[in-house]
């Protein structure tokens, strides 16, 4: 039977979910939201009943760096008693993953390099903490120039980085270290997570913008404002040049080489938004990037962003959710699914169906007007 226990701490109320079943170790996990705690407890109980349960404890104890070393055969092997296996010269025996050894030498080296970048980019989290939004944000930074080359990369390169992480996590699933692979599944397409739809309400949006405006990082407020106003992905925003801002037509032009589908996209924005960019941001003498830091590099201001979220008391929100907030606002304002797809840069309507429930009021009004004409 699952139990949810509210706990009050320095950062407010959290909820600890507890699941106790005979013949299984007790399971505990703490969440910021009651609904998340209930969903987790229900999922654990269902998995236990089906005989498919994998404890979170192994994932909590295992860091991403350890999984990467195991996957790439750089982790010492042990016998059935947990004792290290040694070579004749006394050095530890490394290996265990025959699948990795089947790769060519060059591919093995590339995979090691990519996984090393992931460990650094994600801050070497435990596998229990690793999730899709965290991976998504790292991929956005990679596309914007946060990779080893310090230059923006094409979507295909980002996909190969995700593939390396996905394969390592699949290895973890096969070993029983982690239950599900957060870098794989039906929610991913072309390197992007597609299922999350968290968006800000009006009050949350106001609090976030006020906190961003108070930030000591001059780039944060214009960056968040433009994300909410144009629906740009993090990588697209950080790759903007000053020539991409069309003040006369009040448009922002996202270049084809920076967008996920490889096609350029122009988005109309308020002149007031463009005015904020021109007033708040100082053009770097050695860089044409709009959101360049003091070194001229369009680096994501992660620390300032996370500090603004804390000050605004906004939870369960990542930078990519600014895009969902933009799309939700358009849908509520009466935009059709086709218009949403064009504004977001999607080639098909499939990716915007998640917002269809927000357009129902507009659709109902259109059909009411049409039906009224039948009896006039």
N, C-alpha and C positions, 0 to 999 in steps of 0.2 A: 504494500500500500504506500502510495506516495504522500509525502508531507511537505508543505511549503511553510517555512518559518521566516517572517519578516525580521530584519535586524537593522537597528539604527546605528549609524556610524558618523564620522566626520563629514563624509560626502553625501549624507542623506540616508534614505532607507534602501536596503538591498534585500533580496529574497533568496534564501537557501533552500534548494530543492533536495529532498532526501528520499531515496528509494530503497526499501528493505524487502528482500525476498529470500525465503529459505533456500539454502543451497547456493546462494550467490553473495559475494561480498557487498557490503553496504555501499551505496553510491551517493555522493554529495556534490553539488555544484551551486555556485552563487551567481545570481543575475541582478542586473540593475532594474529590470522590469518584471512584474509579476507574470505577465503573459508569456514571456520567454521561459521563466522557470516552470510554468505549467506545461508548456510544449515539450521542454526537455524531459521532464518527469514522465509524461505520457509516452514519449518516444522510447525511453529506456524500458518502461514496463512492457511495451509492445514487443521490443526486440528480445527481452528475456523470455516472453511467452513463445516467441517463434524460434527460440534457440539461436538467435543471430546476434546476441549482445557481445560487444567488445568493450571492456572497461576503459574509461578515460585515463586511468592512472598511468598506464604505459605512455600515453601521449603526453601527459603532464610531466613525466619524468624525462622525456626524450626531447632534446633540443634539435632544431633543424640542422645545425652543424653536425651533430652526431649521425643523423640519418644520412646526410650527404656523404660523410666519411664511410659509413657502412655500404651505401649504394655503390660508391666508387672504389670499393675494396681497399680502403686506407684505414680500416678499423681493426684492431687486434682481435683475432679469433680466439674462442675459448672452448674447452671441452665440456662434457655433460655436467661436470661439477663446478663450472664457472672459472676454472683455472686457465690462465693464458697458455696458448700453444706457442712453442718456441722452435725456431730453426736450430740447426746444428751449431751455428755461431752464437746462439743465445738471443738473437733478435726475434721479435714477435712475428708470428705468422699472420699475414694480412690477406684478406680475400673473403670468399664466401658467396659472392654474387657472380655466378657464371654468365648471366645475361650481359652484364657490363663487360666482361672479358671478351665476349664475342664481337664487341665493337672494334673498329680499327683504331690504331694508335692515335691518329689525328682526332677522331671523333671522341675518344676517351678524354683527350686533353681539353677539347672544347667543352665537353660536359662538365669537367672539373672546374673550369674557369667560370662557366655560367652559374653553377651551384654556389661557388664562392661569392659571386656577385649577389645572389639571392640572400645568402646568409647575412652579408653586410647591409644590403638594402632593407631587409626586414627587421634587422636588429637581433637576429638569432633567437626567435621566439620558440617556446615549446610548441610541439605539434598540436597540443590542445588549444592554443591561442590562435593558431594560423587559420585564417578564413578567407573567403573570396574577396570581400572588399579590401582587405589588406594587400592581397596579391594584385588586385586591380589598380590600386594607387601606385604600387611599385612599378607596374607596367607603364602607367602614365608618365612616371618620372623617367623611366628608361627611354620612352619615345621622345621625351623633351630634352634629352641630353644628359640624363643621370646615369648613363652606363659607363663602362670602362673607357670608352673613347671620348667621353664628355661632349659628344655631338649627338644631335637628334638622330634617331634610327627609324627605319621604315617599319610598317606593320609586320612584314614578313620576319624581320629580325626579332621583333618582340615576341612573335609566335614561337620562334625557336627557343627563346629563353623560357617561355612558359612550358614548352614541351619538355625541356630538361627537368624543370621542377615537377611537372606532372608525372614523369617517369619515376623520379625518386620517391614521390609520395605514393605512387602505385606500389612500389617495392615495400613501402611501409605498411600499406594495407595488406599486402600478401603475407607479411611477417606477423600481422596482428597487432602492430604497434599503434595504428590509427584506424578508425573504423571507415571513414569516408575520405575521398580525395577532394580537397577544396579547390584544386586547380583543374578538375575534370568534371564531366557530367553534362546533362542536357542544358544547364544554365550557361554554358560557355559556347561562344562562337567567334572564330577569328581572334582569339586572345582576349575576349571581353566577357565579363560576367553580365548576364542579361536578365536575371530574375529579381533583383532588388529594386524596390520602388519607394523607398523612404523619401519623403519630402517634407519641407518645413511648412508650418502654418504661418499665418500673417504675423503673429506675435513672435514666434521663433525667428522668423526672417528679420524682423526689426531688431531683436536682441543680438543676433549674429552680426548684422551690419554695424551696429553701435559698438560692439566689442572689437570688430575688425578696424573700425575707424580710430579706436584708441590705441591700436597696436603701435609699437615702436618701429616695426618693419613697415616702411612706407609703401611697400608693394601689396600688402595683404588686402587692404580695403578695396583698391581698384580691381584686384584679381577676383575677389569674392563677388564684388558688384557686377563685373562683366560676366562671370560664370552664371550668376542668377539671371542676368539680362539677356544672355545669348545662348545658353545651353552648351557652351563649348566644353569639350573634354579637357582635362588638366594638361595633357600633352599639346593639344591644339592651342590652348591659351598661352602656354609658356613659349610656344614657337612663333608667336605673333611678332611681326616686325612693324615698325612705325608706318611703313608704306601700306600695311594691310588695314589701316584705319582710314576709312573714307568719310571725312568730316562733312563734306558737301552733301553726300547722299545719306548720311547717318547710317553707315553700314560697317560691319566688320567682315573681312574676307579671310576665311580659313583656307590655306593653300592645300592643293590636292596631295602634295607629297607628305603632308602632316596629318591629314584626316585618315580615319580607319579604313574607309572604303576606297581611298585613293582619288576621290573626286573633290574638286574645290567646292566650297559652300559659302555663300554670302548670307549674313543675317542682319536684318535691320535692328538697330538699337536706338534708344532715346538720345538726342543730342546732349542731354544733361549727363548721361553716362560717359560719353566720349569726352565731355568737358572735364569730368573728374579725372580721367586718365591723363589728360594733358596738363592739368593743374597739379596733380599729386606726384606724378612720376617725372624724374629727371632723365633726360636722354643721355645715355652713357657715351663718352667720347670715342670708345673703341668698340662699341657694339650697337647693332641696330635692333636688338630685341627690346620689346616694350617692357617686359618684366625682368630685365637683367639685374643681377645683384651688383655689389660694389666691384666685383671682378669682371663684370660684363657677361656673366653666365646666367642663363634663364633657369635658375635653380628654384625648386619648389620650397616655399617658406614653411616647412613642416612645424617647427617649434612654435612659430607665431600663430599658425592655424590652430594647433591643439590648445594653445593658451587661450585663444579667443573662444573656442568651444567651451572650455571650462568656465570662463568668465560669464558667458551667455547661458550657462547651465543647460546646454543642449547635449543630449545623449544619443547613442546609436546613430551617429551621422558622420559620413565620410565625405571628402571633397566631391567625389563623383555624384553624390546625392544632390548637389546644386543643379546638376543637369536634370535630375528627376523633378526638382522643384520648378524649374523653368518649364518643363513639358507639362506638368500638372496645372500650372497657371494658364498655359495656352489652352489646354483642354477645357478647363472650367470657364474660360472666356469665350468658348464656342468654336474653337478651331476643329476642323475635321481631321480624321486620321491621316488623310493624304497631306494636309497642311502640316501636321505634326511630323510626319516622316520627312518632309522637305526641310523643315526647320532644324531637325536633329541630324540630318544627313544620312537617313536610312533609305536604302534602295527599294525595300518592300514594306508592306504594312504590318508584317508579322511582328516586327520589333516594337511597334507602338500599340499593339492590342492591349497591353497592360493598362493603358490609360483610357480604354474604351468606356469604362463605367463612368468616367468623369465627363464624357461627352453626351451621355444619355439625355440630360436635360435639354441641351441644344437640339438634339435629334428629335426629341418629343415635341418641342416647340415648332420645328419645321413641319412635322407630320400633322400637327394640329392645324396649322395655317392651311396646309394643302387640303385636309379633309373638310375644313370650314367652307371652302369654295364649292363643295359638291351640292350644298343646299342653298346657295345664294342665287 
